[in-house]
Amino acid sequence: MKIEILGTGCAKCKTLEEVAKQAIAKIGGFHSVTKVDDLQKIMDYGVMNTPGLVVDGVVKSSGKVLSIDETIAILQDL
Amino acid sequence: MWKESVDYLTYELLGLTGHLGEAINFFIYDTIKIWFLLVTIIFVVSYLRTHFNTEYVRAHLQGKSQLYGNVLASLFGIVTPFCSCSAIPLFLGFIQARIPLGVTFSFLISSPMNNEIAIALLFGLFGWKVTAIYIGFGLLVSILGGYFIGRMNMEKYILMDVKQMEGELEEVQISLTQKERLKEAYDYTVDIFKKIYIYVLIGVGIGAVIHGYIPADFIASYAGADNPFAVIIAVIMGIPMYSNAAGVMPLVEVLTSKGMLLGTALSFMMAVTALSLPEAMILKRILHVKLIAMFFAIVGVGIIAIGYMFNFIL
């Protein structure tokens, strides 16, 4: 899976990035986590509340810091 | 009832008297009262909020006429959350949906000003009347402020080239179960409370000292009716205090009870919430300084006018 964290560098975005990494460590397998701070790209996803979580190009959550369990649920739902 | 319990605890059980007793009584009474109200009101607001989100607001504001859009955007500002770190994507997202600049600003003024923490504190400290006045005039400032910014044709001061999207946005329906909504509201409340309880404690603590030790006419002589610049000074002082709204408001309550005029207090609180320096710094990445200065000037003048008007009427 290709996981992207959308955010312009606020504290919440960094927290979500950490959460995503931990969630991946728990479910295992090879997945990439990238932090996207390019505004144009964030706009292209249509996200207005950062942080946003994008999995394989689909916006899964915006505007909140998810818990590890919530993130795992989103990732495994695919 | 709560007042009596605290009175009993401080004066009877602990046997405190004089200034110290008064200060400690006030501290316990106010801290617990404000914490209780904060938790209750934040929970209610964040529950209501699970029915709206920014995407929903954006779809609704699209294609509305100027003034009507300003009114609607300001009203939406009350129920939507605002975090200054989201200010840029939000701003660009609105422009992208061809929402006029003035309407976008109405939202940007109203959302932080009418935030749940400010409303909860006002309600707890000053009662529903002052809260209603604050929200009412807050809406007025955001509607008119946005309207004037819209009339000035300042679109050229947006420094980023935003691709406008074609067609109409679909209204996003949020489908959550009742349980999920309650859980989200609970999580959010805990999150906010953890962040601000300490500021409330510090604010009330300083307030308690003033309450117990400083004579009533001391503040009146500096920030009371005799000082014609009180409102302006209050607004300028309020701008850098955004992150500490939770600590500042309990202080304002005490200052008011010691003779600061209510209009001055209202202006101060509006300046604390609506004009924030960190937000301005963030917006500088996408907006020309001229536009930000105009935004601050219009909102500042509006807030100052409200303060003087109140001091004059009341």
HADDOCK unambig.tbl for C-alpha pairs under 7 A between the chains (distance, minus, plus):
assign (segid A and resid 10 and name CA) (segid B and resid 85 and name CA) 5.89 0.50 0.50
assign (segid A and resid 43 and name CA) (segid B and resid 89 and name CA) 6.76 0.50 0.50
assign (segid A and resid 43 and name CA) (segid B and resid 93 and name CA) 6.49 0.50 0.50
assign (segid A and resid 46 and name CA) (segid B and resid 93 and name CA) 6.98 0.50 0.50
assign (segid A and resid 48 and name CA) (segid B and resid 86 and name CA) 6.86 0.50 0.50
assign (segid A and resid 48 and name CA) (segid B and resid 89 and name CA) 4.79 0.50 0.50
assign (segid A and resid 48 and name CA) (segid B and resid 90 and name CA) 4.58 0.50 0.50
assign (segid A and resid 48 and name CA) (segid B and resid 93 and name CA) 5.94 0.50 0.50
assign (segid A and resid 49 and name CA) (segid B and resid 86 and name CA) 5.41 0.50 0.50
assign (segid A and resid 49 and name CA) (segid B and resid 89 and name CA) 6.79 0.50 0.50
assign (segid A and resid 49 and name CA) (segid B and resid 90 and name CA) 6.61 0.50 0.50
assign (segid A and resid 50 and name CA) (segid B and resid 86 and name CA) 5.63 0.50 0.50
